[in-house]
Amino acid sequence: MKGSKDALRHARALFQTCVKDGKLDHDRVKSIVKRVGEEKPRGYLAILTAFQRLIRLELEKRHAVIESAVELTQDLKDDVLKNLKARYSDDVTSEFKVVPDLLGGMRVRVGSDIWDGSVKARLDRLSQAIA
């Protein structure tokens, strides 16, 4: 569902008030949602939808999903997390998953950035090159 330009503009303005020093202020987000819900300005559902999308994208930028074919050792987890924090910021959260379909290697996703060093991805690229 696409929102109107006004709703998107209002949502961006609200979102900018929630970001302090490059970090999202969760208390400010709650108060804005409460205030918009109470006041119900014109197109408030579109504003809240666009605002929710901006918040979701901001949270995804700070969350890493690390998938591997087997359970990683704690040292390897710490090393991967240290590298991610150096590349992005110290407030990156992480989630480690075991996905046997990868066959080997690992896939890391932070926001819209994806690094895929899995055996499955290599086999897929090889089969596409042959076909």
C-alpha positions, 0 to 999 in steps of 0.5 A: 500500500502506497501512502500519500506524499503528505503522509510520507513527509509527515512520517519522515519528519516524525522519524527524524525527531526520534533519532538522537545522535544516530540512535533511535529513542524508543521512548520518543517513538512510543510518545509519537505513536500515542500522540498521533493515535489520540489526535488522529490527524488527516491520513493518520493511518497512512502516517503511522504505516509509513512511520512504522516502516521507517522504524522497522528499516532503522532497527534492521540496520542495527540487527545482524542475522548470521546463518551457518550450516553447523553451530558456530563455536563461541570464539567464531561467534565473537570474532564475527560479531567484533567484525560487524561492530567495527563495520557498522556500530557498537550497538549491532545486535546479533542472531545466530541461526543454523540452516543445514541447507547452506551445506557449508560456510555462512551467510550474514545479513545486516539490514539490506547488506548480505554476504553469502559465502555458503557452499549452496550459493557457490553451487547455485552460481556454478549451475547458472554459469553452466546453464 
